[in-house]
Amino acid sequence: MTKARLLRLSVVLVSIFMILLIIVYWDNVGTAHFYLHTSFSRPRSSGAITAGEDWEALPDVDEFLAKLLSSSLRQNSSIPQKTEQLLVQGSNKPVVSNLEENVRGYDWSTHKDRNSLDQEKLQVERQRTLREFCANSSFTFPTKERSFDDIPNYELNHLIVDDRHGIIYCYVPKVACTNWKRVMIVLSESLLDQGVPYRNPLDIPREHVHNTSTHLTFNKFWRRYGKFSRHLMKIKLKKYTKFLFVRDPFVRLISAFRSKFELENEEFYRRFAIPMLKLYSNHTNLPTSVSEAFGAGLKVSFSDFIQYLLDPRTEKMTPFNEHWRQVYRLCHPCQIDYDFIGKLETLDEDAAYLLQLLKVDRLLRFPPSYRNRTASSWEDNWFAKIPLAWRQQLYKLYEADFVLFGYPKPENLLKD
């Protein structure tokens, strides 16, 4: 009898300890208010490769955590959200404190004359294309076949979580990610201005937007929750609404080159421009600062940049920088079943539709797009001096992004 009582007591104590661990975890990440969120419905395919599939078949720990989180959701669903107490109006003009934004400028037109897109059908088509090629065994690319559990934690740092509204956003640099991060900060109330959460995305300084400590990302789960991290990730991937925005891969490369090598950027000059100038332009004794280099007319050419991307030594030394890393390596679209796929080419319409689906369109509006956004029509000019063989190799390097997200193969660039 004594042994049975001790066993029951042990079970109770272990359960209490696990509950306390979870409570401490939520307190640490600032999610004391954990709100009920229902993802909008969308068609699913049995061929999709989905993280968190077979929800009913989750192991015991997953089931325990799922029940506990569901209980927390029910208990907190009656708590009013401060962010829903007022309709946030956009400022008349943005706070521009960064050279890049100042150079590019904002487009504050309302775009009312644009033809409205059938967003629901558009999303069905985008998701169908992605699922079909993920399930197509004849279409292969690196990392395609691995499972979600096989993805190293450091590769999950682009998945930003908003527990207040049940949203997961995978950010892709050079695809409006600065403003989407601003939106996530406003929604999650993860950043305060004089003790008050930011209400208008454009009020958030750029340096705060890209500060990793501002965002709760999947890779942080490992430091906060140890061996239970994957279980929590799967629960959130199952229950939360997941979205990403993509862009024509070649145009994204042009945009990355313009912002990181045509503007004075000290970090990118030291880390990337100096090695490129030495390896591909045969320069020696280069200035140590970007301002000196620009003053002397020493700039990385687009040809240097393409050579760097194609050079097999590049990846051996260090993985591609996030600004030119392929989307399939940043967001793992064949391991994560995204609910919404937006495109920069239809940013205004996609953003407005997504905010409606997330039921947060009363809280904020997506910041206006840039006037000088890199246009796809520029591709011919940018690639005119790039040898055909290089262009073909570059396409193979980014082919998965073209195919998975429905971008047409740039035949005009890949033939004589």
C-alpha positions as CSV (number, residue, x, y, z in Angstrom):
1,M,0.0,0.0,0.0
2,T,2.8,2.4,0.9
3,K,4.6,1.8,-2.4
4,A,1.3,2.5,-4.3
5,R,0.8,5.7,-2.4
6,L,4.4,6.7,-3.1
7,L,3.9,6.0,-6.8
8,R,0.7,8.1,-7.0
9,L,2.5,10.9,-5.1
10,S,5.4,10.8,-7.5
11,V,3.1,11.0,-10.5
12,V,1.3,14.0,-9.0
13,L,4.6,15.7,-8.1
14,V,6.0,15.2,-11.6
15,S,2.8,16.5,-13.2
16,I,2.9,19.6,-11.0
17,F,6.6,20.1,-11.8
18,M,5.9,19.9,-15.6
19,I,3.0,22.4,-15.2
20,L,5.2,24.8,-13.3
21,L,7.9,24.5,-16.0
22,I,5.3,25.4,-18.7
23,I,4.0,28.3,-16.7
24,V,7.6,29.6,-16.2
25,Y,8.2,29.2,-19.9
26,W,5.2,31.3,-20.9
27,D,6.1,33.9,-18.4
28,N,9.7,34.1,-19.7
29,V,8.6,34.7,-23.3
30,G,6.0,37.2,-22.4
31,T,2.9,35.2,-23.2
32,A,0.9,35.6,-20.0
33,H,-2.1,36.2,-22.2
34,F,-2.5,33.3,-24.5
35,Y,-5.5,33.8,-26.8
36,L,-7.7,31.4,-28.7
37,H,-7.1,31.5,-32.4
38,T,-8.8,29.6,-35.1
39,S,-6.9,29.3,-38.4
40,F,-8.9,30.1,-41.5
41,S,-9.8,27.0,-43.5
42,R,-8.1,26.1,-46.6
43,P,-8.0,22.9,-48.8
44,R,-5.5,20.2,-47.8
45,S,-4.0,17.5,-49.8
46,S,-3.0,14.1,-48.6
47,G,0.2,14.5,-50.5
48,A,1.3,17.5,-48.5
49,I,4.3,17.0,-46.2
50,T,3.2,18.6,-43.0
51,A,4.8,19.2,-39.7
52,G,2.4,18.2,-36.9
53,E,0.5,15.7,-39.2
54,D,-1.6,13.0,-37.4
55,W,-2.5,15.1,-34.5
56,E,-4.4,12.3,-32.8
57,A,-1.3,10.1,-33.0
58,L,1.0,12.4,-31.1
59,P,3.0,10.8,-28.3
60,D,2.0,11.2,-24.7
61,V,4.0,14.3,-24.0
62,D,2.6,16.0,-27.0
63,E,-1.0,15.1,-25.9
64,F,-0.3,16.3,-22.4
65,L,1.0,19.7,-23.7
66,A,-1.8,20.0,-26.2
67,K,-4.4,19.5,-23.5
68,L,-2.7,21.9,-21.1
69,L,-2.4,24.6,-23.8
70,S,-6.0,24.1,-24.8
71,S,-7.0,24.5,-21.1
72,S,-5.0,27.7,-20.9
73,L,-6.7,29.0,-24.0
74,R,-10.1,28.4,-22.5
75,Q,-9.2,30.1,-19.3
76,N,-7.8,33.2,-20.9
77,S,-10.3,33.6,-23.8
78,S,-12.4,35.9,-21.6
79,I,-9.5,38.3,-21.0
80,P,-10.0,41.4,-23.3
81,Q,-7.0,42.2,-25.6
82,K,-5.7,45.7,-25.1
83,T,-4.8,45.8,-28.7
84,E,-8.4,45.4,-29.8
85,Q,-9.6,48.4,-27.8
86,L,-8.8,50.9,-30.5
87,L,-8.5,51.1,-34.2
88,V,-4.9,52.1,-35.1
89,Q,-4.6,54.8,-37.8
90,G,-1.5,55.0,-40.0
91,S,0.7,58.0,-39.7
92,N,0.6,60.6,-42.4
93,K,4.2,59.8,-43.3
94,P,6.8,57.3,-42.1
95,V,9.7,57.9,-39.7
96,V,12.6,57.5,-42.1
97,S,15.9,57.1,-40.1
98,N,17.7,54.7,-42.4
99,L,19.6,55.5,-45.5
100,E,18.2,52.6,-47.4
101,E,14.6,53.6,-46.7
102,N,15.4,57.2,-47.4
103,V,16.8,56.3,-50.8
104,R,14.0,54.0,-51.7
105,G,11.1,56.1,-50.5
106,Y,7.5,55.1,-49.8
107,D,4.4,55.0,-52.0
108,W,1.5,56.3,-50.0
109,S,-1.0,56.0,-52.9
110,T,-4.1,54.1,-52.0
111,H,-4.1,51.8,-55.1
112,K,-7.9,51.9,-55.3
113,D,-7.8,51.7,-59.0
114,R,-6.0,48.3,-59.0
115,N,-8.0,45.3,-60.1
116,S,-9.0,43.3,-57.1
117,L,-7.6,39.8,-57.2
118,D,-9.6,36.7,-56.4
119,Q,-7.5,36.0,-53.3
120,E,-9.2,32.8,-52.3
121,K,-8.6,31.1,-55.6
122,L,-5.1,32.6,-55.8
123,Q,-4.2,31.0,-52.4
124,V,-5.6,27.7,-53.5
125,E,-3.5,27.7,-56.6
126,R,-0.3,28.8,-54.8
127,Q,-0.7,26.1,-52.1
128,R,-1.6,23.4,-54.7
129,T,1.5,24.2,-56.7
130,L,3.7,24.0,-53.6
131,R,2.2,20.8,-52.3
132,E,2.4,19.0,-55.7
133,F,6.1,19.7,-56.2
134,C,6.9,18.8,-52.6
135,A,5.2,15.5,-53.2
136,N,6.7,15.0,-56.6
137,S,9.5,12.5,-56.2
138,S,11.0,13.4,-59.6
139,F,11.6,17.0,-58.5
140,T,14.5,17.1,-56.1
141,F,16.6,19.6,-54.3
142,P,18.8,19.6,-51.2
143,T,17.0,19.0,-47.8
144,K,13.7,18.2,-49.5
145,E,13.3,14.7,-48.1
146,R,14.2,15.4,-44.5
147,S,11.5,15.6,-41.9
148,F,10.7,18.6,-39.7
149,D,12.5,16.8,-36.8
150,D,15.7,16.6,-38.9
151,I,15.9,20.4,-39.3
152,P,18.6,21.8,-37.0
153,N,17.4,24.4,-34.5
154,Y,19.6,27.1,-35.9
155,E,17.8,26.8,-39.2
156,L,14.5,27.7,-37.5
157,N,15.4,31.2,-36.6
158,H,13.3,32.8,-39.4
159,L,10.0,31.5,-37.8
160,I,8.6,34.3,-35.7
161,V,5.8,33.5,-33.3
162,D,3.0,35.7,-32.1
163,D,1.2,33.8,-29.3
164,R,-1.3,36.5,-28.7
165,H,-3.0,35.9,-32.0
166,G,-1.8,32.5,-32.9
167,I,0.4,33.5,-35.9
168,I,3.7,32.2,-37.2
169,Y,5.6,34.2,-39.9
170,C,8.6,33.0,-41.8
171,Y,10.5,36.1,-42.8
172,V,12.4,36.2,-46.1
173,P,14.9,39.2,-46.4
174,K,14.2,41.4,-49.4
175,V,10.5,40.5,-49.4
176,A,9.0,43.3,-47.3
177,C,10.3,41.5,-44.2
178,T,11.1,44.7,-42.3
179,N,7.5,45.8,-42.4
180,W,6.1,42.4,-41.7
181,K,8.4,42.2,-38.7
182,R,7.0,45.5,-37.6
183,V,3.5,44.1,-37.9
184,M,4.5,41.1,-35.8
185,I,5.9,43.4,-33.1
186,V,2.7,45.4,-32.9
187,L,0.5,42.3,-32.7
188,S,2.6,40.5,-30.1
189,E,3.2,43.6,-28.1
190,S,6.8,42.5,-27.8
191,L,8.3,46.0,-27.8
192,L,7.4,48.9,-25.7
193,D,7.8,52.7,-26.3
194,Q,8.0,54.5,-22.9
195,G,6.1,51.6,-21.3
196,V,3.4,51.4,-24.0
197,P,3.3,48.8,-26.8
198,Y,3.8,50.2,-30.3
199,R,0.5,50.6,-32.2
200,N,1.7,51.9,-35.6
201,P,4.2,49.6,-37.4
202,L,6.1,52.5,-39.0
203,D,6.8,54.1,-35.6
204,I,9.1,51.2,-34.8
205,P,12.8,52.1,-35.5
206,R,14.5,49.9,-38.0
207,E,17.3,49.0,-35.6
208,H,14.7,47.6,-33.2
209,V,12.9,45.7,-36.0
210,H,16.0,43.6,-36.8
211,N,17.1,43.1,-33.2
212,T,16.7,39.3,-32.7
213,S,15.9,39.8,-29.0
214,T,12.7,41.5,-30.0
215,H,11.2,38.4,-31.6
216,L,10.2,34.9,-30.3
217,T,11.6,32.6,-32.9
218,F,11.5,28.8,-33.1
219,N,15.3,28.4,-32.5
220,K,14.9,30.1,-29.1
221,F,12.7,27.3,-28.0
222,W,15.8,25.1,-27.4
223,R,17.2,27.5,-24.8
224,R,13.8,28.0,-23.1
225,Y,12.3,24.6,-23.2
226,G,14.9,22.0,-23.9
227,K,13.8,18.6,-25.0
228,F,10.1,19.6,-25.1
229,S,10.9,22.2,-27.8
230,R,9.9,20.0,-30.8
231,H,6.6,19.0,-29.1
232,L,5.6,22.7,-28.6
233,M,6.7,23.6,-32.1
234,K,4.5,20.8,-33.6
235,I,1.5,21.9,-31.5
236,K,1.9,25.5,-32.7
237,L,2.5,24.5,-36.3
238,K,-0.8,22.6,-36.1
239,K,-2.9,25.2,-34.4
240,Y,-1.4,28.5,-35.5
241,T,-1.8,30.3,-38.9
242,K,1.5,30.2,-40.8
243,F,2.4,32.5,-43.6
244,L,5.4,33.7,-45.7
245,F,6.0,36.1,-48.5
246,V,8.1,35.3,-51.5
247,R,9.5,37.0,-54.6
248,D,10.9,36.2,-58.0
249,P,14.3,34.7,-57.0
250,F,16.4,36.6,-59.6
251,V,14.8,39.9,-58.8
252,R,15.3,39.3,-55.1
253,L,19.1,38.8,-55.8
254,I,19.2,42.1,-57.7
255,S,17.4,43.8,-54.7
256,A,19.9,42.3,-52.3
257,F,22.8,43.4,-54.3
258,R,21.4,47.0,-54.6
259,S,20.8,47.4,-50.9
260,K,23.9,45.7,-49.6
261,F,26.6,46.7,-52.1
262,E,25.4,49.9,-53.9
263,L,24.7,51.6,-50.6
264,E,27.4,52.2,-48.0
265,N,27.1,49.3,-45.6
266,E,30.0,48.8,-43.3
267,E,29.2,45.3,-42.2
268,F,28.6,43.9,-45.7
269,Y,31.7,45.7,-47.0
270,R,33.9,44.0,-44.4
271,R,32.3,40.6,-44.5
272,F,31.6,40.2,-48.2
273,A,32.7,43.1,-50.4
274,I,36.4,42.9,-49.5
275,P,36.7,39.1,-50.2
276,M,34.8,39.5,-53.5
277,L,37.0,42.4,-54.6
278,K,40.1,40.4,-53.8
279,L,38.9,37.1,-55.4
280,Y,37.1,38.3,-58.5
281,S,38.5,41.8,-59.2
282,N,42.1,41.1,-58.2
283,H,42.3,44.1,-55.9
284,T,44.8,44.2,-53.0
285,N,45.4,46.6,-50.2
286,L,41.7,47.6,-50.0
287,P,40.5,50.4,-47.7
288,T,39.3,49.2,-44.3
289,S,36.1,51.3,-44.4
290,V,33.3,51.4,-46.9
291,S,33.3,55.2,-47.2
292,E,37.0,55.1,-48.2
293,A,36.3,52.4,-50.7
294,F,33.4,54.2,-52.3
295,G,35.4,57.4,-52.4
296,A,38.1,55.5,-54.4
297,G,35.5,54.0,-56.7
298,L,36.0,50.5,-55.4
299,K,32.6,48.8,-55.4
300,V,31.6,45.2,-55.9
301,S,30.1,44.6,-59.4
302,F,27.0,42.5,-60.0
303,S,29.3,40.1,-61.9
304,D,31.5,39.8,-58.8
305,F,28.4,39.0,-56.7
306,I,27.2,36.3,-59.2
307,Q,30.7,34.7,-59.2
308,Y,30.6,34.7,-55.4
309,L,27.2,32.9,-55.4
310,L,28.4,30.3,-57.9
311,D,31.8,29.7,-56.3
312,P,31.8,26.3,-54.5
313,R,34.1,27.7,-51.9
314,T,31.4,30.1,-50.7
315,E,29.2,27.5,-49.0
316,K,32.1,25.6,-47.7
317,M,33.3,28.6,-45.8
318,T,29.9,29.7,-44.5
319,P,26.2,29.2,-45.4
320,F,24.7,31.8,-47.7
321,N,23.8,35.0,-46.0
322,E,20.0,35.3,-45.3
323,H,19.6,38.1,-47.9
324,W,20.5,35.7,-50.8
325,R,19.8,32.3,-49.2
326,Q,17.1,30.3,-51.0
327,V,13.6,30.5,-49.5
328,Y,13.4,26.7,-49.2
329,R,16.4,26.9,-46.9
330,L,14.9,29.7,-44.8
331,C,11.3,28.6,-44.5
332,H,11.3,24.8,-45.2
333,P,8.0,24.8,-47.2
334,C,8.0,21.1,-47.8
335,Q,8.2,20.4,-44.0
336,I,5.8,23.2,-42.9
337,D,2.3,23.4,-44.3
338,Y,1.8,27.2,-44.8
339,D,-1.7,28.5,-44.6
340,F,-0.9,31.6,-46.7
341,I,1.6,32.3,-49.4
342,G,2.0,36.0,-50.3
343,K,4.1,37.5,-53.1
344,L,5.8,40.8,-53.3
345,E,4.5,41.3,-56.8
346,T,1.0,41.4,-55.3
347,L,2.0,42.7,-51.9
348,D,-0.7,45.3,-51.3
349,E,-3.6,43.0,-52.2
350,D,-2.1,40.0,-50.4
351,A,-1.3,41.9,-47.2
352,A,-4.8,43.4,-47.0
353,Y,-6.4,40.0,-47.5
354,L,-4.1,38.3,-45.0
355,L,-4.8,40.9,-42.2
356,Q,-8.5,40.3,-42.8
357,L,-8.1,36.5,-42.5
358,L,-6.1,36.9,-39.4
359,K,-8.9,39.2,-38.0
360,V,-6.4,41.9,-37.1
361,D,-7.3,44.4,-39.9
362,R,-9.0,46.6,-37.4
363,L,-5.8,46.9,-35.3
364,L,-3.4,48.1,-38.0
365,R,-2.8,48.4,-41.7
366,F,0.2,47.1,-43.5
367,P,2.8,49.8,-44.2
368,P,2.8,51.2,-47.7
369,S,5.1,49.7,-50.3
370,Y,8.3,51.2,-51.6
371,R,8.1,53.4,-54.7
372,N,11.4,52.2,-56.1
373,R,10.8,48.5,-55.7
374,T,13.2,46.5,-57.9
375,A,11.2,45.6,-61.0
376,S,11.3,42.2,-62.8
377,S,11.6,44.1,-66.1
378,W,15.1,45.1,-65.0
379,E,16.4,41.5,-65.2
380,D,17.4,41.7,-68.8
381,N,19.6,44.8,-68.1
382,W,21.2,43.4,-64.9
383,F,22.0,40.1,-66.5
384,A,23.1,41.4,-69.9
385,K,26.8,41.2,-69.1
386,I,26.6,37.9,-67.1
387,P,27.8,35.0,-69.2
388,L,25.1,32.5,-70.3
389,A,26.8,29.6,-68.5
390,W,26.7,31.6,-65.2
391,R,23.0,32.4,-65.7
392,Q,22.2,28.8,-66.2
393,Q,24.2,27.7,-63.1
394,L,22.4,30.5,-61.1
395,Y,19.0,29.2,-62.2
396,K,19.9,25.7,-61.0
397,L,21.0,27.2,-57.7
398,Y,17.6,28.9,-57.2
399,E,15.4,26.5,-59.3
400,A,13.5,25.1,-56.3
401,D,12.3,28.6,-55.3
402,F,11.2,29.3,-58.9
403,V,9.3,26.0,-59.1
404,L,7.8,25.7,-55.6
405,F,6.3,29.2,-55.7
406,G,5.1,29.2,-59.2
407,Y,7.6,31.6,-60.8
408,P,8.1,31.0,-64.6
409,K,11.5,29.9,-65.7
410,P,13.3,33.0,-67.2
411,E,13.8,31.4,-70.6
412,N,15.0,34.7,-72.1
413,L,18.0,34.7,-69.7
414,L,18.9,31.1,-70.2
415,K,19.2,31.0,-73.9
416,D,21.5,32.7,-76.4
